Amino acid sequence: MSTIDTGLDPHPTGAAAAFAAAHSASHPLKLYGSWFCPFVQRAWIVLAEKKIPHQYIEINPYKKEAGFMALNPRGLVPTLKKKTKALYESTVVCEYLDERYVGGDEGRLMPEEDVYERARCRLWSNHIVTRIVPGFYRLLQHTEDKGYPIEEARAELLKGLREFAGEMVDQSPDPEGPWFLGSKFSLVDAMLAPWAKRLFLIDHYKPGGVGIPKKGKRGDDEAVWERWYRWFDAVVERESVKATWSDEEMYIKAYKRYAEDKTQSEVGQATRKGRGLP
Ligand SMILES: N[C@@H](CCC(=O)N[C@@H](CS)C(=O)NCC(=O)O)C(=O)O
């Protein structure tokens, strides 16, 4: 059997190693995760934002060990376990953690009073899940032998990012930001942060990189891309995002299998086959 995915480095490094170590003692609330996984980082960010006591358990989800499959028949991380109950799917896990635990400086990460604003947050989380994240993998996994040019994959990702930034310009209660909801960090920010942090991998591995147009060369989109960078600069500096991040070179190593399109991960296979992500 190929070890391309199962042979990944087994532990977080850098700040994420310290965060994992600080949450290694046994606790009834357990997060099963993998240091390299952006879906896990979503849940990790919410745990950090809300200062939720928990136990972090690092696993390799590609090994499909029986004990893990019994918790999550999909065999994916993040998987959350609370006493005898389990939950999975990062968006579901994050909403659960936000609703169940009140703590942290920010309080709830979804708007509480305004039902429309809450629905709008779900709409743009859906945009991240169905547009930006698939676009990220399609560009990162692009190779010369694909039946479409890299420009097509790049345009798809840029469109998703531009629409997200455009929404912040047009609709945010405070268009200055920096967050999706203006001055308040929300679940929408946590949903996208892990891929924002990983955009550098596309610049590292793919000719032309992400390709966000340079200042002064953005035509009608100048304000939109300015807003994108205001959000991006804030998100990569957010304490919860930095605390759940390993050493940069470890991601470069771990994502080589995506860049060469050799991963057997479910995300990688779905991207290759043009199917929806797991
Ligand atoms: N839709 C899932 C996706 C989770 C996911 O794909 N996690 C990856 C790691 S980044 C995984 O567990 N992969 C195992 C596999 O592909 O076999 C979520 O949002 O939680």
The ligand as an SDF file (V2000), in Angstrom:
LIG
                    3D

 20 19  0  0  0  0  0  0  0  0999 V2000
  -16.3320   17.5400    4.9950 N   0  0  0  0  0  0  0  0  0  0  0  0
  -15.3770   17.1660    6.0000 C   0  0  0  0  0  0  0  0  0  0  0  0
  -14.0070   16.9840    5.3620 C   0  0  0  0  0  0  0  0  0  0  0  0
  -12.9490   16.5150    6.3570 C   0  0  0  0  0  0  0  0  0  0  0  0
  -11.7210   15.9190    5.6550 C   0  0  0  0  0  0  0  0  0  0  0  0
  -11.7110   15.6680    4.4370 O   0  0  0  0  0  0  0  0  0  0  0  0
  -10.6580   15.6470    6.4460 N   0  0  0  0  0  0  0  0  0  0  0  0
   -9.4970   14.9730    5.8950 C   0  0  0  0  0  0  0  0  0  0  0  0
   -8.1750   15.4750    6.4430 C   0  0  0  0  0  0  0  0  0  0  0  0
   -7.8300   17.1090    5.9300 S   0  0  0  0  0  0  0  0  0  0  0  0
   -9.5730   13.4900    6.2240 C   0  0  0  0  0  0  0  0  0  0  0  0
   -9.9530   13.1130    7.3230 O   0  0  0  0  0  0  0  0  0  0  0  0
   -9.2030   12.6310    5.2660 N   0  0  0  0  0  0  0  0  0  0  0  0
   -9.1850   11.2040    5.4050 C   0  0  0  0  0  0  0  0  0  0  0  0
   -9.2920   10.5400    4.0450 C   0  0  0  0  0  0  0  0  0  0  0  0
   -9.3400   11.2440    3.0350 O   0  0  0  0  0  0  0  0  0  0  0  0
   -9.3190    9.3140    4.0150 O   0  0  0  0  0  0  0  0  0  0  0  0
  -15.3760   18.2320    7.0980 C   0  0  0  0  0  0  0  0  0  0  0  0
  -15.7470   19.3880    6.7990 O   0  0  0  0  0  0  0  0  0  0  0  0
  -15.0660   17.9140    8.2550 O   0  0  0  0  0  0  0  0  0  0  0  0
  1  2  1  0
  2  3  1  0
  2 18  1  0
  3  4  1  0
  4  5  1  0
  5  6  2  0
  5  7  1  0
  7  8  1  0
  8  9  1  0
  8 11  1  0
  9 10  1  0
 11 12  2  0
 11 13  1  0
 13 14  1  0
 14 15  1  0
 15 16  2  0
 15 17  1  0
 18 19  2  0
 18 20  1  0
M  END
$$$$
